[in-house]
């Protein structure tokens, strides 16, 4: 589960009597790593063994070989090799990995007779660098580095050899991201008068994947994420209001919380994914830059660092203490911080595996609010390792390939209770059931504003919520309680909140969004919400603050159909729909005959809805129309075959508007998402091009593996990266743009 302990140890020269270049040690890193930490961290409690940051499976690693010149002459030019051996079974059979890349960016380095720790660690040109591809980062690894002088040296008789301890790479973590795709159709507050209307389309799963590039790179997760859509929702109000309390959210953000809660409920309230609401570029946002909403992270399309920040919250991270109240356990890394005064420092040297860029220990963690939010710290790296929110899996030694990712459109046998801290679910199992969901706003005047009442098959748990003193009840004809459930305050945290303090608060002062989930046992005669108070005599006083009578009869659905034309689907329905509380429609689909239900759309008011079939799986699907009349829900199913369509492909590096250093290593990195095309298991070929010139031919491959290779970044200027992928039914071409600059700039 963890890397082998121990210091790097002394070099092991082949000819110890002859002064010359020596290997001081190696560093193997996927983002941040300890290496001779006692040479820069002054607090002994911060110092750790070399390479003691745990590696995760299926993510590439850089190996830096540190070389010194014991002869004192200086100016020696050396090169070298890295031999990587891997074992995946018992009894062990070690096999050499043939396609380790390096040395990069240059095949040689000039070794100085004067060793300066900070200079060497902060510049990859000072070390011999090798890259182990993600497909070999698993199970047991052992490394051996050999170096020899360019002038007069001999690869077969190296000047120095260094053998590493064993590395046990047995933890695989996966970013499982479920996108809530939000369109915006509302006023532009910066236009007019009179203000104009903006119509911004909802982002797509491809956008979700591209926006997650930085999260996949910086965090301890495998390179291949699981991405899927929880459908779309419309939004029409600018997010420009003032926070209702210091560090809080505006009324507009709180209303968005209630809307997002409906999507989650329609999607099963799943606990095996991280929900992320993706707003289109250009959505009006002012005053409150963003909020954490009801266990749903939210941000703008292509805002990669903000996504990482919000996903960090979803994975249990608090803010790093820098210009914002933060985690009280975050350490002060001396000498980069004043003693006992943490300031969001990284604590060690970070390395971006996409390009070799070094992040200094004094740089700031992305969970703080000192800018730039540069990288992940030692502290947060540890907290995100073996993290239940990242689909953690402990690998077992086996000759069989590592299993692929589960189908995001099929529910697992059971879900883990989100309130449980157990590393393994064991007997802590929850399953979907028929429930009544009540979603609304408790306003600042103490009044209830109902947004949605649904009867639906979903998980009976609400993540990211705090129980209040209020309770909702379903009453029978004799006012007897048929079912009940607590009113849960849906968490909304502004970026400058003291989040941990707020999470522990039972405060029921408005405004806040809320949700009630209670068993759906029968139709009932009325619903109410009560507040139970304690009287002066110690007795309970039940105060009813909201009530609603049953509608006369459930909605009657006449016809429901789903038709497909090219890349669009059209759902249409007719029936007898009337209610004093208004009628709302929602859509779901299932690929396993009704066992798992996936959200397609919510809060619909018209009798039809068009959707993009590329966002849902191919094959036989069951579609469900749900009609909510504010008290009862009716539904009707229909079956439709979704025809074949291309997989969802994203180039994650280089990505749009990125600036890279000319001549430095550049990772060409893409993922093929076949969740919507599950029968596509292999590709026939893939070709990388830079500015129309072929730079990499990966040949055949499995679709559940990311596509990656490293090349030298081209000369300074603007460039286009193209990926061409061929498969059984055709080919796909995707592109991204990037810019290279000179190192001295």
C-alpha angles and dihedrals in degrees: 000000000000135000118266111272126234142082122285090256130211123313118267105218120193091220105031094174094061115075114230144109116339135189111243094188145294134260121207112194141171094184112326131014145170116249121165088333092174087070093066112011108078100192108081090212089064094051117098139174119281114275093006094137102103118248120224126218125257097021123107121248134205119222116205116197112205115211131189134184113234093179092074092222095107128198095076113154115214139177131187152169138242119220113201121192124188134196125191104169149053121274088037121249110183116212126189119240106229104192104057107148123228173306088262143218087001129014090226140039132198111235118216123213088224114069116208110182099204094046094050097045094046096054125055088202087073094062139049104251130202133179126217109203119237094250090068098044100100143085115006123352134181125184134203122188123198126189134186138173117266091221109060096345127129127214090209091053104035122195091230140008130196126191120197129218115257118282116212107204100182103135120088118186125185132199102228104190124183112193125216100200111212124195122199124218110164146093125314103231091200094059134078147332093261094037118233126229122251121209111193121175121232114260120249138231088264088058090048091054094047093048089052094058095101092045091053091048102045101037129071096257132114119268095248112071129190111241129179141150127251088196133257138300132186125234126188108171123090112241091227105114129119120260112265090223136010109288090007137110134267123251089255092056090047091053089050088055090060091049093049090049089061091056092050091049092048088050096052101267087261122200097192095073139051110238116219124187109213116202121198120255108268098035107149107253123165141152095010105051094200145323139222104241128201095314089313118115113214137192148135123291112267093012093126103175093047089053090052090048093051093044087052088060090048088054092053103267122142123207119289106243104256121115087338135064105268149176107317090212094057105119130234106237106212131238090023091053131038111259112280090000109105115200105179094269118165093231096211140039112284124205127200106222090205095066112356094252111162123225113203122233089246092057118107130261116243092237092067132073101239108109137266093040088212114174147329119292130224089252096055093039088061094045092051093048114094087009118164091216092064099062092253118203130185109219122220123213107263141147088226119095118264106269119255126244122288118257106268091209094058120072118232120247088265138352126236116247104253091215091061120097093193111126090220122039095227107160093347097103131150128187133190118268140173108282143165112239121199116187126180151116128280099207131211091263092059094254129136119236111189116213101172143002115190135172105208147147106255144121111296092225132093116207121206095025139119125215116242132197090262125097133192121215138193108216131200130220091280094047090256116150110252097172138352143182139181120262105244122207108226109226118245116176127182119219091257097048127125085236101182091051091050093047091057093048123105089197111151098184114129153280101060138124117245143187133198123199119188134158116278100227101154142337096274131194101257146350126226141173119219137186115217113211133180115242128217090263092054093254125126122260115200112207117190110215101171138017138175129189123223120266116248095251138350119268114277114226114204107178134003126179140164120207129185128212119174107309097344133083124202123201116195133178143173134193148115105303122169134134138155086232096052132254124264128180131207133183133214136174135204130199095189101058097271102317094109123033122201124195117246102169141341139197094031117167102180126074095247140044131195120209141176111256091203087074095059134056124275120241136045111348133178112221121201128202115202119195115198119195097182093267110029133034129212126189141190131191133213133177126231135171114231108210125228116285135172122281119255108259127184132182104220097179129062091024136181117301093001119148117215134179114257113245095015122115113280123194116222100208131171138156130215112213109204097168087111092041102041095165091063101092102154140027124221096216144339127203128193121209133185113200090343095308118116112241103164139023113192097179119199124355150153117277092224090065122080116241112240143157135150127238135167112272110250127247122295117294143059118320143179125223117204129191120194117193124186124199139160097286100037139295140288129215122199129176140192133186128226142164131228124208136188116270092237091060 
